[in-house]
Amino acid sequence: MRRTMRTSLQFRRFLLLAAIASQVAAGAALAQSYPTKPIRVVIPFGAGGSTDVLIRIVASKLPDVLGQQVVIDNRTGAGSMIGTEIVAKSNADGYTLLGAGTPYAIVPNLYKSVPYNVQKDFTPIMQIASQPYGLVVHPSLNVRSVKDLIALAKKEPGKHNYASSGQGGAMHLFQALFVNMAGINIVHVPYKGSGPVRSDLLGGQVKIGCLGLSSIINHHKAGQLRIIAVTTAKRSPELPDIPAIAETLPGYDASLWTGFLAPQGTPVAAIKRLHGEISKLMQTAEVRNAFQRAGTDIVATDPKAFGDFLRLELAKWGKVVRDLKLQAN
């Protein structure tokens, strides 16, 4: 009887080990075969914005290492919720990815109803970048510093507008935080995407904005726009002569991050393959130089570190939204 029980236990153990071995083998096979068809990267922002620029730099190199086409799909609107929801509800097979940015952590705190759960519906792949935004003005505005802008706004309260890519976006929150800390009255004008904001800033239709350095640094150097400050706590190495807002308003600190995520449940093997190949690309001179020209710091994290970072971002912007008593419709 004991021998029969021992044999039964050994057989069960054998089946368990066989199942585990089968799963490991299947995962290894998937990692080697993935991908077998084109990959779509949904960017919930307009073409030409900072997140779009940085995601495209990396995505343009992925076909060379993955052997499959990578298609960029810009889906803007609703403070980035439209594109983000598309990915959240896509098949978790590794063929639909999200090119995410700072609004990913802002929107859930700002809107009463969000059609996805950022803590349950996504799997982090990796963060690729962090950069300051530039507080920028049109050259026709007689403003050359943060102090100048604050003085002008106090002299003419409610007369001037600041543009953002939409209600609840990084541009909105970064500038709302600035306006609140400075104690000034500048009217928020939401656009649909950062591309139109940049276009109207260049055309002088709107005079104040806050965009990622990668999308405005060349316009600044050409004299078409004037960056008067960066949003991070310290100055940017790419623009060492441009002060940080914190030099005038101590405690101000906001940065733009960019990263890749996938729908929750995406096979671990696919996540590992994507993370591995993107990590290698981030080390190449071509990508590093492109990021440097864009005024962006490379931040190549693993999935766990990116997930931890996202939780901190959610908590940070939740506090800002509550402190400023902001609520989107």
PyMOL commands that set and color helices and strands:
alter all, ss='L'
color gray80, all
select helices_A, chain A and resi 2-33+50-59+62-66+78-88+103-110+146-155+170-182+194-203+213-221+245-247+268-282+285-293+303-324
alter helices_A, ss='H'
color red, helices_A
select strands_A, chain A and resi 39-43+70-74+96-101+122-137+161-164+187-190+208-212+226-230+255-263+297-298
alter strands_A, ss='S'
color yellow, strands_A
deselect
rebuild
show_as cartoon
